[in-house]
Amino acid sequence: MSNELQDKVSELAAELEVVGVAAGILVDEQEQYGFSGVTSVPNPLPVEEGTLFQIGSTTKTFTAAALLRLVDQGRVELEAPVRTYVPEFHTKQPEVGERVTVLQLLNHTAGWDGDFFADTGNGDDALERYVGRMADLDQLTPLGEQVSYNNASLSLAGRVIEKVCGTTYEHAVHDLLLAPLGLDNTWFFPTDVITRRFAVGHTCHQDGRVTVARPWAVPRSAAPAGGLSANVADQLAWARFHLGDGTAPDGTRLLPATLLRRMQEPTADMRGSDLGDYVGLSWLLRDLDGTRLVEHGGGTNGQLSAFTMAPEHGFALVSMTNSGPNGIRFNHDLLEWALEHHLGLRDHLPEPLAVGAEQLAAFAGEYETIAVTGTVTVEQGGLKLVGRPKPGVVEIMGGEEGGSGSKIPLALVAGAGDPFVVSDGPGKGTRGYFTRDAQGVVNGMHFAGRLATRTSESSGRSEA
């Protein structure tokens, strides 16, 4: 059988000028792999099967599965308050800290500022210290009412694992999942990664320059939310486990099939979000042409990965790149091809609405999360968004001070509320929506799965 995946990876990588990529597909019980490019522009090694990439937020599915193992052992209850296991946990609104459950950590409905990135050191107390600082986080939405992607919640979930297991989060996940599944090329610590072939993140600039994205490592406090690195074969092995019945390759039962399936069942509705239609237990779910897709993926500093399964077809696709932002488009286009080529599924983007400048001006203004500020303007008859990471985030997680200046075109589309889609560029196809208060005034926008609060209005008019 010819390697169609390799052909497509080579084609897209050349077209989109991606620095390096490793991809794998599981279809009809057969695996194929595709590789392209190099690990690092200044110190190039060919990307191959053993190359480790940061998988970013796909780590959250490991955190959830580890907690499910503790649920199966009777040591954790999903509906129990977090304080059952972390009694010292406090929030800015005291009643939230008392009531928030383990489940609400895993389905992004806790409601506090989610992109709190704090480097609390490399010691074994990193999560403990991080959770202590969560007491200062603002509560953006009422507990349990709305999905807004929440990295802080997953770090807290990692702390639950530590308290219950009496060891570090990383050690617990190794013993609960990595070792029994034989994932010998999946690592948390940079000291483990650095002795192997690994990918370095890059930023591809509009003027054609390609620079190394620094820092490489995420803080240890973010390990449960996005700290793992893996090679593509281990990622496909992770997919095989979740497409299976809860047993390891040697037949050892790690989870009852019912609990494994529960991870892929909706626990919160988020239709209209770019994350999908529903959240399971960390898995992000969407329906495409009547087929349920179970997904995740992640973005670190200059590394972008995608992970998609179609359980009813026994299908999985993994794609890992070290090239931002064009890696976003690569992952999207590769998945689009694979779904249509192998499963006959096609994503149909909604048609943009014809909206006048006066109507568009209602959405113009400044929007803000704990990590990013964004400006929406009206230009040449459409909306444009410019995002800027805040200085503290740049220092810890990387990115460009003040942002890249890239203008992201947003097109309003038909649907309930005020939905939009990114109409062009690396993020083409990204969905989101604006929110309104009780008086009908725009008060926020849901973009990249996060709720950003509108902090000021503007005329929004610019013909530049």
C-alpha positions in Angstrom: 0.0 0.0 0.0 1.4 3.4 -0.9 1.9 5.9 1.9 -0.7 8.4 1.0 -0.2 10.2 4.3 3.5 10.8 3.5 2.6 12.2 0.1 0.0 14.6 1.6 2.4 15.7 4.4 5.1 16.5 1.9 2.7 18.4 -0.3 1.3 20.5 2.5 4.6 21.1 4.3 6.1 22.5 1.0 3.0 24.6 0.3 2.7 26.1 3.8 6.5 26.3 4.4 6.3 24.4 7.7 9.6 23.9 9.4 9.0 20.3 10.6 6.1 17.9 11.1 5.4 14.4 12.2 2.0 12.9 11.5 0.4 9.5 12.0 -2.9 8.0 10.9 -4.9 4.9 12.1 -7.5 3.6 9.6 -8.7 0.1 9.0 -6.4 -1.1 11.8 -3.4 0.1 9.7 -1.0 2.8 10.7 0.8 5.2 8.4 3.3 7.9 9.2 4.5 11.0 7.4 7.5 13.2 8.2 8.9 16.4 6.8 11.5 19.0 7.6 13.8 19.5 10.5 13.8 19.8 14.2 15.5 23.2 14.3 16.5 25.8 11.7 19.8 26.7 13.3 20.7 23.1 14.3 18.8 21.0 11.8 18.2 17.3 12.2 15.6 15.5 10.0 12.3 14.9 11.7 11.8 11.1 12.0 9.6 8.6 13.9 11.6 9.1 17.1 11.4 12.9 17.2 9.7 14.3 20.2 7.3 17.2 19.9 5.5 19.1 22.6 1.9 17.9 22.6 0.7 20.9 24.7 -2.9 20.6 25.8 -3.4 17.1 24.7 -1.7 16.5 28.1 -5.1 17.4 29.6 -6.5 14.1 28.4 -3.7 12.2 30.3 -4.6 14.2 33.5 -8.3 13.3 33.0 -7.6 9.6 32.4 -5.3 9.5 35.5 -8.1 10.9 37.5 -10.5 8.3 36.0 -8.1 5.5 37.2 -8.4 7.0 40.7 -12.2 7.1 40.3 -12.2 3.4 39.3 -10.1 2.7 42.4 -12.7 4.5 44.6 -10.2 7.2 45.6 -11.8 10.1 43.8 -15.4 11.0 42.9 -16.1 13.3 40.0 -19.0 15.0 41.6 -17.2 15.6 44.9 -16.0 19.1 45.8 -12.3 19.7 45.0 -11.8 20.6 48.7 -12.5 17.0 49.5 -9.0 16.3 48.2 -7.3 19.8 48.3 -8.9 21.3 51.5 -6.5 24.4 51.4 -7.9 25.5 48.0 -9.5 29.0 48.0 -11.0 31.2 45.3 -11.7 35.0 45.1 -15.4 34.2 45.6 -15.4 31.9 48.6 -18.6 30.0 47.7 -17.0 28.9 44.4 -14.0 27.3 46.2 -16.5 25.5 48.4 -18.6 24.1 45.6 -16.5 23.5 42.5 -16.2 19.8 41.7 -13.6 17.7 40.1 -15.8 17.3 37.0 -16.0 21.1 36.6 -12.2 21.2 36.5 -12.2 18.7 33.6 -15.0 20.3 31.5 -13.8 24.0 31.6 -16.9 25.3 33.5 -15.2 26.5 36.7 -15.6 30.1 35.4 -12.4 31.7 36.8 -9.6 33.2 34.7 -8.2 30.2 32.9 -5.0 31.4 31.3 -3.1 32.1 34.5 0.5 31.3 33.6 2.8 31.5 36.7 6.2 30.0 37.0 6.3 28.7 40.6 9.7 27.0 40.1 10.9 23.5 39.2 10.6 22.0 42.7 8.1 19.3 43.7 6.0 22.0 45.3 5.4 23.8 42.0 1.7 22.8 41.8 1.1 23.4 45.5 2.4 27.0 45.2 0.5 27.6 41.9 -2.8 26.5 43.4 -2.2 28.8 46.4 -2.0 31.7 43.9 -5.3 30.8 42.3 -7.0 32.6 45.2 -6.5 35.9 43.3 -8.1 34.8 40.0 -11.2 36.8 39.0 -14.5 34.9 38.5 -15.6 35.6 34.9 -18.8 33.5 34.8 -20.9 31.8 37.4 -19.7 28.3 38.4 -20.9 25.6 36.0 -22.8 27.9 33.6 -20.4 28.4 30.6 -17.5 26.7 29.0 -14.4 28.8 28.8 -11.1 27.0 28.2 -9.3 26.8 31.6 -5.6 25.8 31.9 -5.7 26.8 35.6 -8.4 24.2 36.3 -6.3 21.4 34.9 -3.3 22.4 37.0 -5.6 22.2 40.0 -6.7 18.7 38.8 -3.1 17.8 38.8 -2.8 18.9 42.4 -5.8 16.6 43.2 -3.8 13.7 41.8 -0.8 14.6 43.9 -2.8 14.8 47.1 -4.6 11.5 46.5 -1.5 9.6 45.4 0.9 11.2 47.8 3.5 11.8 45.1 4.2 14.3 42.4 1.8 14.7 39.5 4.4 13.5 37.0 5.3 10.4 38.9 1.6 9.5 39.4 0.8 9.8 35.7 3.9 7.7 34.8 2.7 4.9 37.2 -1.0 5.2 36.3 -0.7 5.5 32.5 2.7 5.9 30.8 4.3 2.7 32.2 1.4 0.3 31.8 0.6 1.6 28.3 4.3 1.2 27.3 4.5 4.9 26.3 8.3 4.9 26.5 8.7 8.0 24.3 6.4 10.3 26.3 8.1 12.7 28.8 7.4 15.6 31.1 10.8 16.9 32.1 13.2 18.8 29.8 16.1 16.9 31.3 14.5 13.7 29.8 13.7 15.3 26.5 17.1 16.9 25.9 18.9 13.5 25.7 16.7 12.5 22.7 15.9 14.0 19.3 13.3 16.7 19.8 11.6 19.6 18.0 12.3 23.2 18.7 9.4 25.7 18.2 9.7 28.4 15.5 7.9 31.6 14.6 7.4 32.3 10.9 7.2 36.0 10.4 5.3 37.9 7.7 8.5 39.2 6.2 9.8 35.7 5.6 12.1 35.4 8.6 12.0 32.2 10.7 13.2 32.5 14.3 13.5 30.0 17.2 10.7 30.5 19.7 12.0 30.8 23.3 11.6 29.7 26.0 11.3 26.1 25.0 9.8 24.6 28.2 6.5 25.4 29.8 6.6 26.0 33.6 6.3 22.9 35.8 3.1 24.4 37.3 1.5 23.9 33.8 2.5 20.3 33.5 -1.1 18.9 34.0 -2.4 21.4 31.4 0.2 21.0 28.8 3.6 19.7 29.8 4.1 16.4 27.9 6.3 15.8 24.9 5.9 12.6 22.8 6.8 11.0 19.5 4.1 10.3 16.9 4.0 6.6 17.5 3.2 7.1 21.2 0.4 9.5 20.3 -1.2 6.9 18.0 -0.8 4.4 20.9 -2.7 6.8 23.1 -5.4 7.0 20.4 -5.6 3.2 20.2 -6.1 3.0 24.0 -9.1 5.5 23.8 -10.5 3.6 20.8 -10.3 0.3 22.7 -11.9 -1.2 25.7 -9.7 0.2 28.5 -7.0 -2.5 28.4 -3.3 -2.0 27.9 -1.5 -3.8 25.0 -0.5 -6.6 27.4 -4.2 -7.2 28.4 -3.9 -5.4 31.7 -7.2 -3.5 32.4 -6.6 0.1 33.2 -10.2 1.4 33.0 -13.6 -0.2 32.7 -14.9 0.4 29.2 -17.8 2.3 30.6 -15.5 4.9 32.2 -13.3 5.2 29.1 -16.5 5.8 27.0 -17.6 8.4 29.6 -14.6 10.5 28.8 -16.1 10.8 25.3 -19.7 11.7 26.3 -20.9 15.3 26.6 -20.8 16.9 30.0 -21.2 20.6 28.9 -22.6 22.3 25.8 -20.4 24.8 24.0 -21.9 25.0 20.5 -20.6 28.0 18.7 -17.2 27.7 20.3 -14.1 26.9 18.2 -13.4 24.0 20.6 -16.4 22.1 19.2 -19.9 21.3 20.3 -19.5 19.7 23.7 -16.9 18.9 26.3 -16.5 15.4 27.7 -14.0 14.7 30.4 -11.2 16.8 28.9 -12.0 15.5 25.4 -13.5 18.1 23.0 -16.4 16.8 21.0 -18.0 17.8 17.7 -20.4 16.3 15.2 -19.5 16.4 11.5 -21.9 15.0 9.0 -23.5 12.9 11.7 -20.2 11.5 12.9 -18.9 12.2 16.4 -15.3 13.4 16.5 -13.3 13.3 19.7 -10.5 15.8 19.7 -7.8 17.8 21.4 -4.5 19.2 20.4 -2.3 21.9 21.8 -0.2 25.0 21.3 3.0 25.8 23.1 5.7 28.4 22.1 6.1 27.7 18.3 4.7 24.1 18.5 1.2 23.2 17.4 -0.4 19.8 17.5 -3.7 18.2 16.6 -5.3 15.0 17.8 -8.6 13.7 16.3 -10.5 10.4 16.7 -13.7 9.1 15.1 -14.5 6.2 17.4 -17.2 4.6 15.4 -14.8 4.2 12.5 -11.7 3.2 14.6 -10.0 6.3 13.0 -7.3 8.6 14.5 -5.1 11.3 13.1 -2.2 12.9 14.9 -0.3 15.9 13.6 2.6 17.7 15.3 4.4 20.7 13.9 7.2 23.0 15.2 6.1 26.0 13.1 3.8 28.8 14.2 1.5 30.2 13.1 1.4 28.3 9.8 1.3 25.0 11.7 -2.3 25.8 12.5 -3.2 25.8 8.9 -1.1 22.7 8.2 -2.9 20.7 10.9 -6.3 22.0 9.8 -5.7 21.1 6.1 -4.3 17.7 6.8 -7.2 16.8 9.0 -9.7 18.1 6.4 -8.0 15.9 3.8 -7.9 12.8 6.0 -11.5 13.0 7.0 -12.8 13.4 3.5 -10.3 11.0 1.9 -10.8 8.1 4.4 -14.3 8.7 5.9 -16.1 10.9 3.3 -16.6 13.6 5.9 -16.5 17.2 4.9 -16.6 20.3 7.1 -18.8 23.0 5.6 -17.8 26.5 6.7 -20.8 28.9 7.0 -21.3 31.6 4.5 -20.3 35.1 5.6 -23.2 37.6 6.1 -23.3 40.9 4.3 -23.2 43.3 7.2 -23.0 47.1 7.0 -20.3 49.2 8.7 -22.8 50.6 11.3 -23.8 47.2 12.5 -20.2 46.1 12.5 -19.2 49.0 14.7 -21.2 47.5 17.5 -18.5 44.9 17.9 -15.5 47.2 17.8 -13.5 47.8 20.9 -11.0 46.3 23.3 -11.3 42.8 24.7 -9.2 41.2 27.4 -8.4 37.9 29.2 -5.9 37.5 32.0 -3.3 36.6 29.3 -4.2 38.5 26.1 -5.7 41.8 25.0 -7.3 42.2 21.6 -8.6 45.1 19.5 -11.5 44.6 17.1 -11.8 47.3 14.4 -13.9 47.8 11.3 -11.7 47.9 8.2 -12.6 47.8 4.5 -16.2 46.6 5.3 -15.2 43.8 7.7 -14.0 43.1 11.3 -10.3 42.7 12.1 -8.8 41.4 15.3 -5.3 42.1 16.6 -4.3 40.1 19.6 -1.4 41.0 22.0 -0.1 38.7 24.7 0.5 40.5 28.0 4.1 41.0 29.0 4.1 38.5 31.9 2.8 35.8 29.5 5.5 36.6 26.9 8.2 36.2 29.6 6.9 32.8 30.8 5.2 31.2 27.8 6.9 33.0 24.9 5.4 34.9 22.0 6.1 38.4 20.6 6.1 41.4 22.9 3.1 43.5 21.8 2.0 40.8 19.4 2.8 40.2 15.8 0.5 42.9 14.6 -1.2 40.5 12.3 -4.8 41.4 11.6 -7.1 38.4 11.8 -10.2 38.9 9.5 -13.5 38.0 11.2 -16.7 37.4 9.2 -20.1 37.3 10.9 -22.1 34.3 9.9 -25.7 33.1 10.2 -26.7 31.4 13.5 -28.1 32.1 17.0 -26.4 35.0 18.7 -23.5 36.7 17.0 -21.3 33.9 15.6 -18.2 34.6 13.4 -15.5 32.7 11.6 -11.9 33.6 10.7 -12.2 34.1 6.9 -8.5 33.9 5.9 -5.0 33.4 7.0 -3.3 30.7 9.2 -6.4 30.4 11.4 -8.9 30.2 8.6 -12.0 28.4 9.7 -11.6 29.2 13.4 -15.1 29.8 14.9 -16.3 32.1 17.7 -19.1 34.4 18.8 -19.7 37.7 20.5 -21.7 37.9 23.7 -24.3 40.5 24.8 -25.6 41.7 28.2 -29.2 41.9 29.2 -29.6 45.2 27.4 -28.3 43.7 24.2 -24.9 45.5 24.3 -21.9 43.5 23.2 -19.9 42.7 26.3 -17.5 40.0 25.3 -16.2 37.6 22.6 -15.6 33.9 22.7 -12.4 33.2 20.7 -10.1 30.3 20.7 -12.4 28.7 23.2 -11.9 31.5 25.7 -14.3 34.2 26.9 -12.7 37.7 26.6 -14.4 40.6 28.4 -15.0 43.8 26.5 -13.2 46.5 28.4 -13.9 49.5 26.1 -15.8 50.6 23.0 -14.5 52.5 20.1 -15.8 53.8 16.8 -13.8 50.9 15.4 -13.4 52.7 12.1 -10.2 52.5 10.2 -9.6 52.3 6.5 -5.9 51.6 6.8 
